[in-house]
């Protein structure tokens, strides 16, 4: 009888340790998730299009995060904006419009009046459906050049900030489920 009691006692202790491990795992998961959750909970698409000269030469890139839109659906800031290898910094006006039902069509309208970071050039451009015009000035307003451009086909990227965390959490959940 004493042996049966000892076996029952050790099984109870084993279950208690197993339960303690499960609780510790759950607490560790909650703590680790607090590091991942400050990132964007739902990743939003980033639309990227290249500026092309009439002969097809790429001279610039524009990427916008569609999460940064106003109440009318206009994108008012960019993630990456480069023209002729120069990063664009200061913006006097920037408006980009797109069709939210079909992001792969890219921008349907684009207007910008910007300076590049070093302050050597200012650019003013307009794009509507299939026609674009770009003016290049000095920052004090002296005209330098003008040209036509087109936009490339849009590429839409969706960043996945929490993918690895979700994968590890699901594997941990499966392991926990198997042990209990």
N, C-alpha and C positions, 0 to 999 in steps of 0.2 A: 504494500500500500504506500509505503514511503517512496518507493521508486516511481510509482505512477504520479504521486504528488510532485516530485522533483521534475519529471518530464513536463507536466502541465505547467509548472512554474517557469521552466525555461522557455516553453512555447509562448507564454504570456509575455515574458521579458523580450523575446525576439520580436513579437508583434509590436510591443511598445517602442522598441528601437526603430523598427520599420516605419511606424507612424511618425516618430520624431524626425526621421530622415525626410519623410514626405513633407512635413511642416517646414523644415529648414529649406528644402528645395523650393517650396512655394514662396517663402519669404525672400530667398535669394532671387527668384524670378521677378518678384515685384520690385526689389531694389535695383536690379539690373535694367528693368524696363524703364525706370525713372531716368536713366541716362539716355535711352533711345527715344523716348517720347517727346522731349523738347524739339526734336526735328519735326518737320512738317508731317502731320498725320496722314494727309492725302497728297501725294505728289501731283503736281500739275504739269501739263505738257509745256515744252519750250519749243517755239517755232523758230526755225533758222532758215534764212534765205540769203543767197549771195547776190551781190550787185554785179551785173555783167555789162561790158561794153557791147556795142552792136556786133563786133566780130567774135563775141563769146569769151573774151578775156575777163577773168574775175578781178575786180578791183576793190571789193569790199564785202563785208559780212554784217548781217544784223540778226541778233537772236533776242527774242522777247519771251518772258514768262507770262502766260496768259492769266496767272493769278494776280498780276498787277494791272488791273483794269479799273476804270471809273464806272459810275452808275449807268452810263450810256453804252458800255461795252467797248470803249476805246482803250488801247494800251498806251499808257503815258510815260513809261520808262523802259529801258532796255537792259539786257544782261550783258551782251557783247555788241559793240558797234565800232567797226573799223572801216575806213576809207583810204585807199592807196597806202595801206600798211600803217596808217596813223590811227591811234586809239582816240575815239571821240570822248570828250570830257564834258564841257559846258553845253547846256541846251537852252536855247531861248524859246523854242517850241518843238514839240515832238508828238505826233499823233499817228498811230497805226491802227487800222481796222482790219478785221478778219471775220470769216463766217464760222461761228462756234459749232455749227452743225457739220462742217467739213473742214477741219484744220489743215488737211493736206492741200487745199487750194491755195494756202498761204495768205499773204496780205492782199486785201482788195483795195486798200487806200493807204498811202503813206505820205506824210509831210514832215519835214524836219528843217530846222534852222539851228545849226550847231557849230561849235568850235572844236578843233582837235586839242589834245592835252597840252602840247607845247606852246600853243597860241600863235602858230605860224600861218595857219589857214582856217578859213571859215567856209562851211558848206551849207548850201540851201538846196533842198531837193523835193521833188514831187513825184509821186507814182500813183497812177490810177489804172487799174485792170491790166493793160498791156503796154502802157506808155510811161516813160519816166524822163524827167529833165533834171540835171544837176548843174548848179552854178557854183563856181569856186571863187572866193574872195580872200583878200587879206582881212585880218580882224578889224582894221579901221574902215573897211567897206570898199576898197578898190577892187574892181572886177579883174579877175585873172583869166578864167576860161569857162566854157559852158559845153555840155555834151548830153547826148541822149543815152539812156541806159534801160535795161530790162532786169527783172528779177528772175533768179533761177527757180526751179521747182522747190517747193517747201519740203524741209525735212522736219519731222516732229519727234522729239525725244522726250521720254518720260523718265525722270530720275527716280531711282528706287532706293530711298535712304534707309528703309527698315527691313530690307529683304533678308539680310543675314540674321538679324535679330529674330524675325519671324520664323526662319528656318530652325534656328537653335531652340527657340521656345517650343516649336511643334515637336522636335525630336525629344526634348526634355519631357514634354507632356506624354509622349508615347512611352518613354522609359518609366515615368511615374505610374502611368496606367498599368503597365505590365507588372510592376512590383506590388501594387496594392491588390 
